[in-house]
Each structure stands twice: as C-alpha cells, then as structure tokens.
C-alpha cells in the first residue's frame, strides 16, 4: 500500500486540499473522511493508514479550513460544505462512498450522504454536530430574548471578534481546549496543536472565523435522517463534554433510521484521534458488513 498522497482539487473556483490513499486491491466502498470545526485532514493521522490497508480512502479540508482556500464572501455553512463533499464524491471518487464525519464534519457528511442517495454507500457520524427540529424553537420570555440579543450583539463586534480569535489561536489556548475534550490526553501533542494553529495564520482565517457567528443552522438532523437511503453508523465518544453526548445519543436514537448501528467508546469529542485503534476496528468491522462489501 502507498501512503496518503496530496491530490489538490478545485471546487467552485477555489483550491481544496485533499489526500488519497489507495491499496493495490481495494475492498468494499471508498471512504471519505471529513474533519470538524477548526481541524483538517491532519486530524485523521491515525485513521488513514489503518483504513487504507483495505479501502480507497480520501480526506478533504472543507473550504475555510486547513490548507483549503479561505476566500471572503463565501456562504460558509452546511449547504456549502454539503455541496463540496457531493462534488468531490462525483468528480474525484466516482463510485459509492462511505462519508465519515466528526463534529461539524458529521453534519456535512450526513447532508452530503442524504443528497447523494445511492451514490453514497453509508454514513458514519462521530459525535456529530447539528440541531434537531425541536431544538430550533426560539427562546421564550423577555429574559431569554434579552440575553440572546445582547449576547449576539457583543459577538458581532469586530473588535471583540478579533480579540477572541487572537486568543483562540494561541498554542496554549489550543492545548487547553484540546485537554478539555480529550479524556485520554496522550495524543494531545505538539503536532496536533500545530495542525490547528497553522491554518489560523492564513490571511483569510479571521474572515472565516467571523462568519461563525452568522453560520445558518442548516437543515435539521431529523429531516436529513428521513432522507438518508444508506446504512448509518453512530460512533460516540460518550464522555464528550462539549455536546452532552449521552443526551444527544438519546435524541439520535429517537430520530435515526431503524437499522442504524451504534458503537459507544469511553472517549471525548474526537475519539478517532483519542482512541484511534478502537475507532479503526469499529469502522473496519462495520465497513465489512455493508452490502456487497
């Protein structure tokens, strides 16, 4: 097997960083890995080699992140990233693909998997982000409205945004944040900190960061689940302190398709990097179970 190779791609006129690893005799479907907010293809460092022993594996940096372009004026959000992933599967892979996404990348992978129909082979959500319909109701009462309005106004201040951005991209802040969301901190190393810090130095990075406060929520997860036509794997780092994984797991169980598979691991928000051997084993077992795999 050859190691992952950089295979630059252009989407909607913008440069996209992509990696591909192809064994000499690939088995089953192709696999496309999609990182979370602030991360990149580097976050799959322990997964690509293991998955690539059997499967054709791809990973991309979403527009606005990693080594991909960060142009001003793009409508950053679920629709943009969904369309980027759909186009990548069609233009660069060209056969049924399992989309695997962590956090924000999970939402994008699910939206793309639903849009691709039978061009997808499956979807894997690793501590996925995104709202359900019943979570989108507006807060009620003057107290909630006032708190929301004042908070939104403050966060839209360019000065405050710049101060927040400068603080968040400091190596010490990055490490502290990672230490909050990794239960086992063994893999919170300099390489990971630098992989997150480096893209934040790009000229367009602050502009992308500013859009975070106005990113549309996108289509609710339950609507996407209803549109999904392919097998689904929910892979949880159940001790995730960011998303109340135990509570979200219950919501996912209520709304996800009947044949959904679940794997629960003793890990935080990024189990693919925190406990990669366990995640790789679960992914390979599930991939082998797919029809015609």
N, C-alpha and C positions, 0 to 999 in steps of 0.2 A: 504494500500500500504506500502511495505517495502521501506526504504530509499536506496540510491545507495550503493552497496557493491563493494569492491575491488575484481576483478577477474583476477589475473595475468595470462599472456599468453606468450607463446614463439613463436616468428616468426623468421625463418631463423637462429635459434640458439641463438637469443637474447631476453632478457626479455623485455616485454611490459607491462606497467601499463594500466589497463583498469577498468572501472566502469560499473556496470549494475544495472538498476532499473526495476523491473517487477511488475506491478499491478496484482492483483489476477485474473482479467478478462481483459486482454489487448485487445484494439481495434485497428483495422487497421494494417498498416505495422509497423515493427520495425523501430527505428530511431537510427542512428549512428552520433555522434557529433565529429567534427574534428577541433581542435584549430588552431590558426595562429602561425606565427614565434615567438619563444621565450615564447609562452604561454603553456598551458597544460590543462588537464581535469578540473583543478580548475577554468578555465575561464567560465565554464558552470554552475557555482554555483547557479545561479538564474533560470536556464532553466531546469535542470534535474528534480527537484521536480515537477514543473508545468507540463512538458510534460509527466512525469512518472505517473501521475494520470490516464492517459488513455492508454499510449503506453508503449511497451517494449523499454527502452532507454539504449543505450550504449554510452560510450565516451572512446577514447583511446588517449594516448600520442604517437605521432609519434616518431619513432626511432630518437634519437639525442636530444629529448626534454623532459621536465617534469621529471617524475620518470622512464621513459623508458631508456634502455641501450644507451650508447653513445660511441660505440666502434670506434677505429681508423680504417681507411681504407674502411669504407662503402661508396658506391657511393651516398652520400646524394643528394637528388633531387626528382623531380616529379615521376620518374619511381620507385624508392624505396618506396616512400610513397603510390603511387597508388597500388603497389603490396601488401603492408602491409594491406591496407584497404580491398582490394579484398579478401585476405586470411582470414581476420577477419570475414567478412560477411559470407563467406562459411564455416569456421570452427567453429565459435562461435555463430553465429546467425542462420544460416541455413534456412532462409526464406526471401522473398522480403523485402528490407530495403531502407528507405529514408536516403541518406547521406547529412548531413548538415555541411557546412564548412565556416569558416571565414578566409579571407585574404589568406595566403598561404594554409591553410586548405581547402579553397574553390577550389583552383586549384586541390589539391589532391582528393577532393571529386568528382569533375567533371570528372577527369581522371578515377577514380575508377568506377563511375556510368556508364561511356561510356563502360568501359571494362566488366562490369558485365552484360550488356544487360538486359534481362528481369529478372535477379536475383536482380536487383535494382527495387525499387518501385517509386523512384523520387530523384531529386537532388535539394538542396537549397543552393544558393550562397549568402553569407553575405559579401558584399564588397570584392569580390574575387580578388585575385592577378592573374597574368599571362598575357602574351602578345598575341596579335592577329598577324596574318601573316604579315600584312602591318606595324607592329611596329618592326619587326625583321630586317629590312634593315640596313645595315652598314652605319654609318655616312659618309658623303662625304666631300671632301675638306681636304687640309693639316691641317688646323686649328683644325677641328673636330678629325682627325686621331691622331694628336699630343696630344691633350688634353686627348683623350681616352687612348692612350698608356702610357703617363706619369702617369695619374691617376691610371691605372691598376697596373703599376709597384710599385707605392707607397703603394697601398693597399695590395700588395703581400709581403711587407716587414714584416718578423716575428716580428721585434721589434715594428713597428707601429701597427700591428695587436694586439699584447699583450697590448699595451697602450690603444688602442681603447676598447678592451674587458674589461680591468680593470675599465675603466671609465663608460662603459655602464652598468656594473652590480652593480654600487654604488646605494644604495637606493635613494639618491637624484636625480640621473640621471634617474632612472626608473620612479620616480614620475613625474619629469619634462616632460619626454616623454609622459607618460600617460595623463598628463594635456594638452598636445598639441593635442591629438587625441580624447579626450572625450569632448564633448561640455558641457554636464552637468557632473560636476566632483564629484557629490555626492558619487559615488561608487568607486572613486579612493581612496581606504582606505589602511590601513596597511596590511590587509590580501591579497589584490591584489598585492601590491608591493612585499611582501614576497613570494607570489606564483611564481613570475617571478624571484626573486633574488635567491631563494633556489636552483633550478636546475643548476644555473650558478656556484655553488660551487662544483659540481661533478667533479671528476678528468678528465673526458673526455670532459667537456663542452667547453674548449678552442679549442680543436681539431675540434669539430663540428663547432664552430664559424668560424674558419679559412676556412672551406670549403665553407662558404657563398660566398666568392669572386670568387669561381670557380663552383658554382652550375649551371649545364646546365639549359637553359631556359625551356626546355621541349616542348611538343607538343603545337602548337598554340591553343588558345581557340576556334577559329572558326572551326578548324578541329575536336575538341572534341565535339562541339555543333552538328556538322554534323553527328557524330557517335551516339549521345545520342538517346535512344529509349524510354525514360520515361519522365514524366512531370517535368517541371523545374520552380522553384520559384526564382526570383531575389529579394533579400531583401537589400535595400540600407539605410545606414546612409548617407544621401545626403550631409552633411556638413563635410565629411571626408577630412581633409587637406592633407593626405598622397597620395591619389590615384586620386585626381581630380574626385570625384565621379560623378559629373554632366556630365563631358566629357566622362568618362568610361561608364556611363549609356547609352549614345547615341550610343557608339560602341557596347555595348551588345545588344541593341535593333536592330541594323543592322544585327547582326550575329546569335542571339539566335533563337530557333525553334518558329514557328508561334504561338503555343498555350501557350507560356510562360506567367506566371503570374508575376506581379511586385508589390512590396509594398515599398513605399518611406517614410522614417521616418526622423524627424528633429534630427539627431544624427551624431556622428562621426564614426570613423573606426570600433568600436566594439559595435554596437547597442545592441547586445544580452546581454551585461553586463551593458551598459549605460542606456538603456531603456528596461529592460527585460520584463516588463509586456506587452508592446506593441509588442515586438517580439514574446513572447509566444502566445499571442492572434492571431497574424497573422499566426504563424506556425500551431496552432491547427485548425484554420479555413481552411487553405489550406490542411492539412492532412485529414480533414474530407471530403474534396471534391474529393479526389482521387478515382479512380475506385475500387470498392469492399472494400472501407474503412469502 
